[in-house]
């Protein structure tokens, strides 16, 4: 915690449980910038640190941009969407495939097999 924050621990989430979502992170950033100790040595007006981008807070320049982990997470999300799309496409092709091609077992079933023994 920075010196301008209160000594109490920050609230983990909107309902008391950590959610791990961008809404929860935004709420935490808001609370961190607005729960300022009135007796802090540095006096700054209440603020919300940026989730993405640039902001000047007092004499500090604050930057927040995605790094390698964010790009990897985005790639994993794209791969997951692609895998789901391919699985759905494959399942649809399985349903359509029997109607398009003749089943060799079905054509033999109608023929009477005669054994010579």
Secondary structure, DSSP 8 states (H G I E B T S, - for coil): --TTB-SS----STTSS---SHHHHHHHHHHHHH-B-TT-SS--------SSEEEEETTEEEEE---HHHHHHHHHHHHHHHHHHHHHHHHHHHHHHHHHS--HHHHHHTS------
